[in-house]
Amino acid sequence: MHKKLFVVSLMLIILLSACRTYAPEDTVVNTPAPQAATMTFSENSTLFEIVPEESEARFLIDEVLRGEDKTVVGTTNQITGQIALDFDNPTISAVGPIHVNVRSLVTDNNFRNRAIQGRILLTGIYEFVTFTPTAIKGLPAEIKLGEAVEFEMDGDLAITGFTQPVTFGVTATAVTQDRLEGSATSTIQRRPFDLIVPSATGVAAVSEDIILELDFVAAPNNGQ
């Protein structure tokens, strides 16, 4: 009798442990909104913040759907980030971490949206994709209002718990002293981030390459 009770108790402990370890697929972890990182910048710098309403983050990936080539595009404007621009000495300008809320990503297909959020990006657990710049290369010695500048930005890209070094090519324009406009692009591969695309009816192939794009507008943070 005691032996049977011991076995039953052991089974209950194992079962309860399993329930704690594996959350249901639709479980959503409430992730605190990213706070602006403490940036080190010169006293002459203007601190800009990305304006979500005028910005957009995108991914593009090619697939073969029902025998035809298709480029899938996912978009969101839920983006946060800061830029410290020194108009007198642009070479010492800085960019803080850029956060994209991937729970808000949408494509042209609701079934695809659910697959991306639930099975690829695991957005119930990982609400944000974050790019943390580590170096900016090619900034000019002088910035003229209305003239575009091109440079590269190295950094660490974090997706679903995996972090890899990535370089973005950036084109940016100081339209006025109070408005920055620009775009950034990079190409990554799915495998280093463990982005496994589940099989789907009609989809014969999915590219390993993913193009990441960001169109942004930034305005001064008056509380700097």
C-alpha positions as CSV (number, residue, x, y, z in Angstrom):
1,M,0.0,0.0,0.0
2,H,2.7,2.4,0.9
3,K,4.6,1.5,-2.2
4,K,1.5,2.3,-4.4
5,L,1.0,5.6,-2.7
6,F,4.7,6.5,-3.3
7,V,4.4,5.7,-7.0
8,V,1.2,7.7,-7.3
9,S,2.7,10.7,-5.5
10,L,5.8,10.5,-7.7
11,M,3.7,10.5,-10.8
12,L,1.8,13.6,-9.6
13,I,5.0,15.4,-8.9
14,I,6.3,14.7,-12.4
15,L,3.1,15.7,-13.9
16,L,2.9,19.0,-12.0
17,S,6.6,19.8,-12.9
18,A,5.8,19.2,-16.6
19,C,2.9,21.6,-16.4
20,R,5.1,24.3,-14.9
21,T,7.8,23.8,-17.5
22,Y,5.8,23.8,-20.7
23,A,3.4,26.7,-21.2
24,P,0.5,26.4,-23.6
25,E,1.2,27.6,-27.2
26,D,-1.2,30.6,-26.8
27,T,0.4,31.8,-23.5
28,V,1.5,35.4,-23.8
29,V,4.2,36.7,-21.6
30,N,3.7,40.3,-20.6
31,T,6.9,42.0,-21.6
32,P,7.7,45.4,-20.1
33,A,7.9,48.2,-22.7
34,P,11.6,48.8,-23.5
35,Q,13.0,51.8,-21.7
36,A,15.3,54.2,-23.4
37,A,18.8,53.2,-22.8
38,T,21.2,55.6,-21.1
39,M,23.2,57.1,-23.9
40,T,26.5,58.9,-23.7
41,F,26.6,61.9,-26.0
42,S,28.2,65.3,-26.2
43,E,26.5,68.3,-24.6
44,N,26.1,69.8,-28.0
45,S,24.1,66.9,-29.3
46,T,20.4,67.0,-30.0
47,L,18.6,63.9,-28.8
48,F,16.1,62.6,-31.4
49,E,13.4,59.9,-30.9
50,I,11.9,57.8,-33.7
51,V,8.4,58.9,-34.5
52,P,6.4,55.6,-34.9
53,E,3.5,57.2,-36.7
54,E,5.9,58.2,-39.5
55,S,8.2,55.2,-39.5
56,E,8.0,51.6,-40.6
57,A,10.0,48.4,-40.1
58,R,9.7,45.7,-42.7
59,F,10.9,42.2,-43.5
60,L,10.9,40.7,-47.0
61,I,11.4,37.0,-47.8
62,D,10.9,35.1,-51.0
63,E,8.8,31.9,-51.3
64,V,7.3,29.7,-53.9
65,L,3.5,29.7,-53.4
66,R,1.4,27.3,-55.6
67,G,4.2,27.2,-58.2
68,E,4.7,31.0,-58.4
69,D,7.4,33.2,-57.0
70,K,6.2,35.5,-54.2
71,T,7.9,38.1,-52.0
72,V,6.3,38.2,-48.6
73,V,6.4,41.6,-46.8
74,G,5.7,42.1,-43.1
75,T,5.3,45.5,-41.7
76,T,4.8,47.4,-38.4
77,N,5.2,51.0,-37.1
78,Q,5.7,50.0,-33.5
79,I,9.3,51.1,-33.3
80,T,11.2,52.9,-30.6
81,G,14.8,54.3,-30.6
82,Q,17.0,57.3,-30.0
83,I,19.6,59.2,-32.1
84,A,22.0,61.7,-30.6
85,L,23.2,63.9,-33.4
86,D,26.0,66.5,-33.0
87,F,25.5,69.0,-35.8
88,D,29.0,70.5,-35.1
89,N,30.8,67.2,-35.0
90,P,28.7,64.5,-36.7
91,T,31.5,61.8,-36.3
92,I,30.7,61.5,-32.5
93,S,27.0,61.0,-33.0
94,A,25.4,57.9,-31.5
95,V,22.4,55.6,-31.9
96,G,20.7,53.8,-29.0
97,P,19.0,50.4,-29.2
98,I,16.2,50.1,-31.6
99,H,13.2,48.0,-30.6
100,V,10.5,46.6,-32.9
101,N,7.3,45.2,-31.5
102,V,6.9,42.1,-33.6
103,R,3.5,41.2,-32.1
104,S,2.2,44.0,-34.4
105,L,3.8,42.6,-37.6
106,V,1.3,42.0,-40.4
107,T,1.5,40.6,-43.9
108,D,-1.2,40.2,-46.6
109,N,-2.4,36.9,-45.1
110,N,-3.9,36.2,-41.7
111,F,-2.9,32.5,-41.7
112,R,0.7,33.6,-42.4
113,N,0.5,36.2,-39.6
114,R,-0.5,33.6,-37.1
115,A,2.3,31.3,-38.2
116,I,4.8,34.1,-37.9
117,Q,3.7,35.1,-34.5
118,G,2.9,31.7,-33.0
119,R,5.5,29.4,-34.6
120,I,8.4,31.4,-36.1
121,L,9.0,34.5,-34.0
122,L,7.3,33.1,-30.9
123,T,5.9,36.5,-30.1
124,G,4.0,35.3,-27.1
125,I,7.4,35.0,-25.4
126,Y,9.6,37.4,-27.4
127,E,7.6,40.6,-28.0
128,F,10.5,42.6,-29.3
129,V,13.2,42.3,-31.9
130,T,16.1,44.6,-30.8
131,F,19.1,46.0,-32.7
132,T,21.8,47.4,-30.4
133,P,24.4,49.4,-32.4
134,T,28.0,48.9,-31.5
135,A,29.8,51.0,-34.1
136,I,29.0,53.6,-36.7
137,K,31.3,53.8,-39.7
138,G,31.6,56.5,-42.4
139,L,29.9,59.5,-40.8
140,P,30.9,62.7,-42.5
141,A,32.8,65.6,-40.8
142,E,30.0,68.0,-41.8
143,I,26.3,67.7,-42.2
144,K,24.3,70.1,-44.4
145,L,20.6,70.4,-44.0
146,G,18.7,68.7,-46.8
147,E,21.7,66.6,-48.0
148,A,21.6,62.8,-47.5
149,V,24.6,61.0,-46.0
150,E,25.4,57.3,-46.2
151,F,27.1,55.2,-43.6
152,E,27.2,51.8,-42.0
153,M,26.0,50.8,-38.6
154,D,27.3,47.6,-36.9
155,G,25.4,46.0,-34.0
156,D,23.9,43.0,-32.3
157,L,20.5,41.8,-33.5
158,A,18.4,39.8,-31.0
159,I,15.6,37.7,-32.4
160,T,13.8,34.9,-30.3
161,G,16.6,34.7,-27.9
162,F,19.4,34.4,-30.5
163,T,21.8,37.3,-31.0
164,Q,24.0,37.8,-34.0
165,P,26.2,40.6,-35.4
166,V,24.6,42.5,-38.2
167,T,25.5,45.5,-40.3
168,F,22.9,47.9,-41.7
169,G,23.5,50.3,-44.6
170,V,22.0,53.6,-43.7
171,T,21.0,56.7,-45.6
172,A,19.9,59.7,-43.5
173,T,19.0,63.3,-44.1
174,A,18.8,66.1,-41.6
175,V,15.8,67.8,-43.2
176,T,15.8,70.6,-40.6
177,Q,17.4,71.0,-37.2
178,D,14.2,69.3,-35.8
179,R,13.6,66.5,-38.3
180,L,15.6,63.5,-39.4
181,E,14.5,61.1,-42.2
182,G,16.3,58.0,-43.3
183,S,16.3,54.3,-44.2
184,A,18.4,51.3,-43.2
185,T,18.6,47.9,-44.7
186,S,20.4,44.6,-44.1
187,T,20.1,41.0,-45.2
188,I,20.2,38.2,-42.6
189,Q,19.9,34.4,-42.8
190,R,17.2,32.4,-41.0
191,R,19.4,29.6,-39.7
192,P,21.6,31.6,-37.2
193,F,18.4,32.9,-35.5
194,D,16.8,29.5,-35.6
195,L,13.9,30.9,-37.6
196,I,12.2,27.6,-38.8
197,V,9.3,28.1,-41.2
198,P,6.7,25.4,-40.7
199,S,5.5,23.5,-43.7
200,A,2.3,24.9,-45.2
201,T,0.0,23.7,-48.0
202,G,1.0,25.2,-51.3
203,V,4.4,26.5,-50.1
204,A,7.1,24.7,-52.0
205,A,10.1,26.7,-50.8
206,V,11.1,29.6,-48.6
207,S,14.3,31.6,-49.0
208,E,17.1,31.4,-46.4
209,D,17.7,35.1,-46.8
210,I,15.5,37.8,-45.1
211,I,15.8,41.4,-46.0
212,L,15.3,43.8,-43.1
213,E,14.3,47.4,-43.8
214,L,13.6,50.5,-41.7
215,D,12.2,53.8,-42.9
216,F,12.3,56.3,-40.0
217,V,11.5,59.8,-39.0
218,A,13.0,61.2,-35.8
219,A,12.2,64.4,-33.9
220,P,13.9,66.0,-30.9
221,N,13.2,64.7,-27.4
222,N,12.5,67.9,-25.6
223,G,13.0,66.2,-22.3
224,Q,16.6,65.4,-23.0
